[in-house]
């Protein structure tokens, strides 16, 4: 992101120590020139100060301050990652809702098959429960042992009952119930994982800023955004005093605007790429709040739902036809055989 500084946009990649040293060299050099006006200006400290030019057309520097502040604000809002963060939060909530309603191909667990890990997938939530009930009620032709369906089940149980085989009646009923409950439990497992997914995202977000290897970087970054605007103001004040002592009346006229400019838009160390950030330019607290930190948060919040597919299954209400269920018992012939 390219934001506008007190004079011209520059990078801020140098260390804080080098910025202090460069600023000190520039100001000391200016003082030496004032003590000995005839001395030539050393080439490495020629004064390209960042104070604004005072004059009627510029309202003693204030026009430039507001212009640059406006450009910085425009850049901040144009590059803001707040919408991306809100989109990610909304996407996570949508995923949780789809897990409850029903999502196809949700990872269930990982099993070792022939020495290789194999992931099993299920349909989650109400849709998965609906599929399980449909198998229990209507059966699965390709797997009649697990899912015989109620009609076949009752026929078998009626036969066992007619032969006086209580074990056969209980065994078939038990298998039908257990396999059905297993499928219902598998469908509900991803729903029960939602709190863990939320905590995983929370942990990822916290670790992004204050993790074991990141806390010190965050402290330095945050403290820098708080201290540098004031440090830049003091350097600008020293710069203004140095120029005023040398007889530059424009420095006095533009001093309030120069100081405000250093506070808001940053202060550039003369003749160097080093910058003390202000409140609005690149690397400032508002740049962190609107651009950098939201982007990092949005990325961290992808962890908990990264394994979920995007296709949502139908709701459980569409999985079972109530009319077909009632037709199964319409004649009462099957039930009459049991009792």
N, C-alpha and C positions, 0 to 999 in steps of 0.2 A: 504494500500500500504506500503510495507516495503522498505525503502530507506537506504542508507549507510551513517553513520555519520563519524565524524573524527576518531573514533576508532571502536566501534561496534554498530550495530543498537540498539537504545533504544527508549522508548516511550517519549512523551513530554506532558504528561497529567498534570503535576504539574503546579501550578500557577506561574506567573512571579515573584511574591514576594518570593516564596520559592526557586526559582532558584537563585535569587540574594543573599538570605541568605546563601544558601548552598555553592555558589561560594565564598562568603566572608569568611565563616568559613574555607573552605579548604585553601584559600590563607593565612589567618591569622595564621592558624595552621602551615603552611609551614614556615612562618617567625619566629614563636616561636622556631621551631626546629633548624633553622639556628643560632639563637642567642645562643641557648644552645644545641650544637650538641650531647652531651651525653644523652640528654633526650630521652626516648623511643617515638616512633611514636604512638600517640593516635589511637586506633582502628577505630574510626569513621572518621578520616581524613587521613588515609594512602594514599599516593600519587600515584594514578593511572592516571597520567596526560595524556593528549591526544596528546602531542607533538609527532611528528614522529621521529623514530630512525634515527639518522644521520649515514651515512656510505657510502662507495664506492658503495656497491651493490644497495643501495637505492637512490643514487645520492642526498644525504643530505635531504632525505624525499620527494623529488619531485615525485619519482615513485609512492609512496603511494597516494599522492595527486591526480595525474592523474588517477590512478586506481580506487580510490573511486569516483572521479568525473564521470568517465565513467560509473561505475555501477549505480550511481544516475541518470545520464542522460538516461541510458537504462531503468531504472525503471519508470522514468517520461514518456517517450514516450510509453512504454508498457502499462501503466495505463492511458494514456491520454484519456479524454472524448471529445476531439474536434470532432472526427468522429461521435460520438453519437449526438452531438449538430448539426452538419451539416446535419445529417440524419433527425433529427426532423424538422429542418427548411425546408429541401426539402420535407418532408412528409406534412407539413402544406401547402406549395405552391401547391403540388399535389392535396390536398383536395380542395383548392380554385378553382383550374382548373376543378376538377370533378364537383364541385357545378355549375360551369358555363356550362360545357358541358352537364352534367346530372348525378345526383346521386339519387338512389332509397331510399325510406324510410328515408328521411330527416325530422327531427322534424319541424313542422310548428308552432304550438301553443299548449296551454294547456287549455282545457275547463272543467268546472265542470258539470258532468253528474250524476244525482241522488246522489248529494252530494260528489261524488268522482272525483278527477282530471283525465282527460283523454287527452293523447297526440295525436294530429293528425299528420299524416305523409304524405309527398307528394314526387313526383319526381321533382327534381329541374332543373333549367336551360333550355337549348334548348330541351332536351329530354322531360321535362314536358310540354313545350309549344307545342311540336309536338304532345304529347298525347292529349292536349286540342283541338288542331286543328282537330285531327283525330275524336274526339267525335263530334265536331261541324259539320264536313263535312259528316261523315258516320253514326253518331248516335250511341246510346247505346240501345240495344234491351230491357235490363232490366229497363231502365229509359227513356222512350220515352217522358216524360213531359219536362225534362231538355235537353235531347239530342235527338231530333227527327231525326237529320240528314237533310242535305239540300234537298234531294229529297222529304221526307215527309213534311218538312217545306213548300216548294214551292207548294206542292199539297194542303196543308191546306190554304195557303194564296191565291191560285188561287180560291179555293172554296169560301172563304170569299169575295174575290173581285167580283166573279160572283154574289153573293147575295147582293152586295153593302154594306157589313159589314166592314167599314174602321177600326172600333175598333178592330175587330178580327184580321185583317191583322197586325196592329201595335202591338197588344199584343203578338202575337206569335213571331214576329220578335224581339221585345224587350226582351222577355224571353230568346230566343235563343242567343241573343247578350250578355246579362248580365251574364248568366251562363258560357258562353265561356270565357268572359273577367275575370270572377272570377277565373276560373281554370288557365288562363294565369298568373294572378297576384299571385296566390299561388305558381306557379312554379318559378316566379321571386323573391319571397320574400327571399328565402335562398341566392340568389345571392347578393341581396342588403344588406344582413347581413355580407358580407365578411369584409368591413371596420371595423365594430363593433367587429368582431372576432379578427382582427389584433390588434385593440386597447386593447382588453381584454388580449391578450397575452403580449403586451407591458406593460400594467399595472401590470400583474402578475410577469413579469421579474423584473420590478423596485421594486415592493414590496418585492420580494425575498431577495434583498440586502439592501434596504434602506426604508423598510416599517416602520410603527409606532413603532413596537416592535423589529425591526431588525437592524436599522441604527447604534446603538451604538456597537452592536456585529461586524458589518462590519468594523466600524472605528477601533476597537481594533484589529481585525484580520489583516487589511491592515497595520496599523501602526506597528504592531508586526513584520510583514514580512520585513518592511523597517529598523527597529531599531536593531532587534536581531542579524543580521550578524555582524554589527559594534560593538555591545556590546560584542559578543563572541570574536571578534578580540582583544578588549582591555583586556578582561579577560585572553586570551591566552598570550598577551604581558606581563601582570603582572605575569603570571605563568612562562614564560620564564625568566624574570628578576630575579624572586625568585630562580629559579634553577641555573641560571648563577652565582648569588652571592654566592650560596652554592658550587660553583666549578664544576658544570656540563658543561663541554665544548661542549658536544653534543647538549645541549640546544641552544647554540649560533650558532652552525653550521646548525642546522635545523630550526632556528627561521624564516627565510623567508617562508619556506615550511609550518611550523606550522601555521603561521598567514594566509597564503593563504588557508590552509586547513580549518581553523576556519571560514573564510569568505565564502568559497564555500560549504563545506560539514557539517558545523555546529560545535559547541563546546559543549562537554559533561562535565558537572560539575563533578569533581572527586568524585568517591564513591557514586554517587547518580544517579537516573534515570532522572534527570533534564537536559534539553538540550536547548541551544540557537541555533535556526535554522540558517542554512546558506542560500545560494542562490539556492541550488539544492535539499536539502533533504526534508523529509516529513514535511509539514507545511510551506515551503518556499514560496516566491512569485511565483516562476515558478510552484510549485506544485499547488498553487491556480489557476494560469492562465491556466494550462493544464489539471488538474484533477478535482479539487473541483468546481470551478466556472462554467465550461462548463456543468458539470453534473446537477448543480442546475438550470442553464439556460434552459437546455433541458427539465427538468421536468416542469419548469414554463411555457414553451411554448406549453405544451399540453392542456392548459385550453381552448383555443379558439376553438379547433376542437374535443374536447373529446366526444361530443354528436353525431358526424357524423358517419354513417356506412362506411364500407369499400367497399361495392359493388357499382360500377359505372353503371349507366344506359346507354343505347345506346344513341347515339347522335340524335338530332332532325331530321337530314337528313334521318335516317333510320326509323323514326316513321311514316312518311306519304308516300304513294306511289303516285307520281305525275301522273302516268298513269291512276290510278283509279279515280283520281280527274278529269282528262280530259274526261274520259269515261262518267262521270256523266252528262256532258253537251254536249256529242257528237251529240245526235239527235236534241237537242234544243226543245224537246216536252214540257218539264217542264216549261222552260222559256216562251215559246209561250203562255202557258195558263195564264200567269200573265199579259201580255200586249196585 
